[in-house]
């Protein structure tokens, strides 16, 4: 019997057909660790699954990759669902994945964790970016489904607590493939048109899949970019979404968001009444003080009899003037007595007094006093001053020590 000879392509196709006819290989689940992961521009994902001893080539085409809610990464432990077949061109079998499930967590949880970590690293959750809510908002925008019970609860609470605020409903889908885009565009529209001074973004409770639109990146970035303060109000209290981390304030429920958005008019009325009471009491105290001051002024003698005050002031002025005149007289008398004493002292020391007792002063022609006989002998003429005049004399001869009058 002659043996059949195959071409490479024929053999690969034969093997592929054999693989494709094995039912067990058409829907298999394989656990492994992702390695050599690559995302091509075509949108197809190529990677390998490995364990401690083996390696399996895998591919996930673009159409199936649309369902991925997380980004596969090398080292990630996953369960791959798909069929095993042969790629005829290479003659190698591989797993054609239709789904990828992160090991130990669902794909939604993995997507949530990845986006949360990435936005956290970018700073979208920083408290420094949180804007304060207005104390008394004039217009409140509500981004939610118009058909849900949540919107009716919010409208009821807002109207009851603070009817002064105008509520603007921005209707959007809150679940489904288009929900994230509609929510983000509504937030952008409210900012672009400056529709309100406060936004409430949210919906009522539901499953993780129902709330997923508020875990989408476009919604998170729209909230972060909003110039209008945003309250995130998604689901029930245990539900936590990416929107909660990015928003300026997280509310446990949509009803709680309405309570946080506006003050309670009952509380406001109570505060206003308390302020009014305090102001009334303060005005009464001021009026009482003014009345007491008026009574005191009315009782003042100067206001009752102004002429009496003038007379008193005039008498005080007269007394002050008399005191000043007496002080001046006493000062002049004291200074005059002092001057008399000083003049008598000077008179007693006057040279003229000495000359009147018979003494005289002798000076040369230049006016220099002569105090010795030798100085007198050296001059040709001298002036002798008495108390009543001066006589010029001529020196005729020198003096000798034996002829000098001895000193007493």
Rosetta blueprint (number, residue, H / E / L):
1 X L
2 X L
3 X L
4 X L
5 X L
6 X L
7 X L
8 X H
9 X H
10 X H
11 X H
12 X H
13 X H
14 X H
15 X H
16 X H
17 X H
18 X H
19 X H
20 X H
21 X L
22 X L
23 X H
24 X H
25 X H
26 X L
27 X L
28 X E
29 X E
30 X E
31 X E
32 X E
33 X E
34 X E
35 X E
36 X E
37 X E
38 X E
39 X E
40 X L
41 X L
42 X L
43 X L
44 X L
45 X E
46 X E
47 X E
48 X E
49 X E
50 X E
51 X L
52 X L
53 X L
54 X L
55 X E
56 X E
57 X E
58 X E
59 X E
60 X E
61 X L
62 X H
63 X H
64 X H
65 X H
66 X L
67 X L
68 X L
69 X L
70 X L
71 X L
72 X L
73 X L
74 X L
75 X L
76 X L
77 X E
78 X E
79 X E
80 X E
81 X E
82 X E
83 X E
84 X E
85 X E
86 X E
87 X E
88 X L
89 X L
90 X L
91 X L
92 X E
93 X E
94 X E
95 X E
96 X E
97 X E
98 X E
99 X E
100 X E
101 X E
102 X E
103 X L
104 X L
105 X L
106 X L
107 X H
108 X H
109 X H
110 X H
111 X H
112 X H
113 X H
114 X H
115 X H
116 X H
117 X H
118 X H
119 X H
120 X H
121 X H
122 X H
123 X L
124 X L
125 X L
126 X L
127 X H
128 X H
129 X H
130 X L
131 X L
132 X L
133 X L
134 X L
135 X L
136 X L
137 X L
138 X L
139 X E
140 X E
141 X E
142 X E
143 X E
144 X E
145 X L
146 X L
147 X L
148 X L
149 X H
150 X H
151 X H
152 X H
153 X H
154 X H
155 X H
156 X H
157 X H
158 X H
159 X H
160 X H
161 X H
162 X L
163 X L
164 X L
165 X L
166 X E
167 X E
168 X E
169 X E
170 X E
171 X E
172 X L
173 X L
174 X L
175 X L
176 X L
177 X L
178 X L
179 X H
180 X H
181 X H
182 X H
183 X H
184 X H
185 X H
186 X H
187 X H
188 X H
189 X H
190 X H
191 X H
192 X H
193 X L
194 X L
195 X L
196 X L
197 X L
198 X E
199 X E
200 X E
201 X E
202 X E
203 X E
204 X L
205 X L
206 X L
207 X L
208 X L
209 X L
210 X L
211 X L
212 X H
213 X H
214 X H
215 X H
216 X L
217 X H
218 X H
219 X H
220 X H
221 X H
222 X H
223 X H
224 X H
225 X H
226 X L
227 X L
228 X L
229 X L
230 X E
231 X E
232 X E
233 X E
234 X E
235 X L
236 X L
237 X L
238 X L
239 X L
240 X L
241 X L
242 X H
243 X H
244 X H
245 X H
246 X H
247 X L
248 X L
249 X E
250 X E
251 X L
252 X L
253 X L
254 X H
255 X H
256 X H
257 X H
258 X H
259 X H
260 X H
261 X H
262 X L
263 X L
264 X L
265 X H
266 X H
267 X H
268 X H
269 X H
270 X H
271 X H
272 X H
273 X H
274 X H
275 X H
276 X H
277 X H
278 X H
279 X H
280 X H
281 X H
282 X H
283 X H
284 X H
285 X H
286 X H
287 X H
288 X H
289 X H
290 X H
291 X H
292 X H
293 X H
294 X H
295 X H
296 X H
297 X H
298 X H
299 X L
300 X L
301 X H
302 X H
303 X H
304 X H
305 X L
306 X H
307 X H
308 X H
309 X H
310 X H
311 X H
312 X H
313 X H
314 X H
315 X H
316 X H
317 X H
318 X H
319 X H
320 X H
321 X H
322 X H
323 X H
324 X H
325 X H
326 X H
327 X H
328 X H
329 X H
330 X H
331 X H
332 X H
333 X H
334 X H
335 X H
336 X H
337 X H
338 X H
339 X H
340 X H
341 X H
342 X H
343 X H
344 X H
345 X H
346 X H
347 X H
348 X H
349 X L
350 X L
351 X H
352 X H
353 X H
354 X H
355 X H
356 X H
357 X L
358 X L
359 X L
360 X L
361 X E
362 X E
363 X E
364 X L
365 X L
366 X L
367 X L
368 X L
369 X E
370 X L
371 X L
372 X L
373 X H
374 X H
375 X H
376 X H
377 X H
378 X L
379 X L
380 X L
381 X E
382 X E
383 X E
384 X E
385 X E
386 X E
387 X L
388 X L
389 X E
390 X E
391 X E
392 X E
393 X E
394 X E
395 X L
396 X L
397 X L
398 X L
399 X L
400 X L
401 X H
402 X H
403 X H
404 X L
405 X L
406 X L
407 X L
408 X L
